[in-house]
Amino acid sequence: MYIHAYLRASTSDQDANRAKNCLIEFVEKKGLRIASWYTETKSGASLQRPELMRLLRESKNGDAILVEQIDRLSRLNESDWLQLKNLLAEKNLKVIALDLPTSHLALSEQATDSFTQAMLSAINGMMIDMLAAISRKDYEDRRRRQAQGIEKAKNQGKYRGRKADAALHEKIYKLRVLNGLSINETAELTNVSARTVIRIAKAMQQAKEI
């Protein structure tokens, strides 16, 4: 069994590598090591995460995915979480989170009978589902509060919107329009969604044609 570490941050203002030392210390205390690292800056509310998908492709049957917290792996809605769980199950991948002690048993060599193993697996699966649901609720609550704050600011005439990143927009335009890269290639190189690439490239092209 190989251990693959997955690090994720939602925005470029956050440091995805912040938890790296914690993960290293955790496995070293168990006399193990991390075989590979996968790091990206993407929202946990989306399955469109290139590094996570690469991890799933490159991992072997029975390997383990190590995360700091379950919310690093998922803030997905119910249907997307089910899809991710199915992808994990296809290769019998174990999810180990520092904040979930029951998941640590996957790294234990302690022998147990089949009944005990089944019980522990069921309990751990239930806990992961619960933490994933809590992570999604936290995400939705924050989005709702943000929307309420924006609406209040608009009503008070204080909201001006987020200032566009001119350098990012220009980079997307050059990669997508001038260099002819695909939407997905441009999205990966600029760390934005494919939908954002389409929107910005179209707007930039129209603006330059005026």
N, C-alpha and C positions, 0 to 999 in steps of 0.2 A: 504493500500500500504506500503510495506517494502522497505527500501533503502539499496541496497547492494553496497559497495564501492569496486572498482577494481583498484589495484595498479600493475603497470608493469614496469620492467626495462629490457633493452635488454641484458646486460651482468652483470656478477658478480662484475665488477668494478663500477657499478652504484647502487644507493640505491633506491630500489623500494618504500621504506617507506618514502622517502623524502617529498612527498606531503600529507602525512597522516594528519598532523595538519591543513593544508589548507582545506581539505575536512571536517574535524570535525568542524572547525570554520564556514564554509559555512552553514552547516545544522543547527548548533546551533543558528545562527542568525535568522533562520526561525522557531525556536522553535521545531525543529525536531531532530531525532537522527539516527545514522547509525546502522542498524540491524546486519550486518555481513561484514566481510572483506575477500577479496580474493587477495592474493599477490603472484606474481611469477616473475622469471627472464627468460623471453622468448622473442624472436623477435616478434614484432607486425606485421611482414610480413608473419607470419605463423598462420594458424588456429589450429595447434597442440599445444594447450595451456591447460594443465590439469585443472588449476584453473579457467580459463574462462569457460571451458566446465562444470565444477562442479557448477559454479555460475548459468549457464543456466539451469542445471538440478534441482537445489535446489530452484530456484526462483519460485514464484507463479504468476498466471495471474495478470497483471496490476502493478507488482512491478517496481522499478526504479533501474537502474545501474548508479552509480555516478563515474565519472572519472575526473582527473585533466584537461586533454585535450583529444580531439578525437584521437590523435595519440597514446595515451596509449591503446586505444581499437583497433585501426586498422591502419596498414600500408599495408593492404592487396591489392592484385591485384583485378581487377574488378569482376572476377568470385567468388573469395573467399569472397569478401565484400558482394556480393549479397547473398551468402550462409549464412553468418553471419546475415545479415538483415532478412532473412527468419526465422532463428532460433529465433531472437528477436521478430519477428511478431507473431510467433506461440503462444507466451505467452503474447503478447501485452506489452512487456517490454519497458519502457521509458528510453532513454539514456539522462543523464544530465551531461554536461561538464562545468567546471568552466569557460572555455574560450569561451563558447557559450551562451550568455544571453537569446536567444530565448528558449533554452532548460530548463531554470530555471522556466518557466511558468508551467511545469509539477508538481512543488511543490507548486504552488499557489492555494489557496482555493477560489480565486476570481471567482465568477460566470460569465459565458459568455454564449451567445446563441450558438446554434449548428453550425451556419454558421461561427461565429468568431472562434470557436474551430477548425473547419475544416480548415479554412484559416491559423491559427497559426500552426497547425499540419503540413500542407503542406510546409509552409515556413521553419519550423524547420527541417523537413526531407530533404529539399533541401540544407540547410546549413550544415547539418551533412554529406550529400553526398559530398558536395564541400570540406569540411575540410578533409574528408577521402581520397579524390583524391589528395589533396595537400600533405597530409602526405605520400602517396605512392610515389608521384613525388620526394619529398624530400629524401625519402629512396633510390630511384633509382639513383638520382643525386649523393648522397654520395657514393653509391656503384661504380658508374662509375668513379668518381674522385679518389676513392681508387684504382681501377684497373689501372687507368692511372698512378698514382703515383708509383705503384708496377712495372709496365712495364718500366717506366723511370728509376727506381732504378736498375732493372735487366739489362737494356741496359748499365748502367754506372758501372755495376759490384758491386753494393752496397747492393743488396737485398739478404738476407740470409733466408728469410721466418720466420714464427712465431715459436718460440721454443715450442716444444711439452711439455705438462704438464704431466710429468712422474707419479706423484702421482695420477692424475685423471685417466690416462690410466691403472694403476695398480688396482685402485678401480673398474673400469669397468670390468676388467678381472676377479677379484675375485668374484664380484657379479654375472656376467653373466655366466662365465665358471666354476668357482670352486663351487659357491653356487647354480647355476642352476636357477637364477631368470629369468623371462621373459624379452624380449627386452624392453617392455614398462615399466616394474617395474624398470629395471636398468636405463632407461632413466630418469625416474621421480626422482629416488634417487640421481643421479649424475648431474641432471639439464642439460642434453644434449638431442639432438634429437635421435630418434630411429635409424636413418641412421648412426649417429656417433657411437652409441653403436655397431652396426653390423660391421662397419669398424674397430674400435679399437679392439674389441674382437677377430676378425679374425686375425688381424695383430699381436696382442700380443700372441695369441695361436700359430701361425706359428713361431714367434720368439723364443718362449720357447721350441718348438719342434726341433729346429735346434741343 
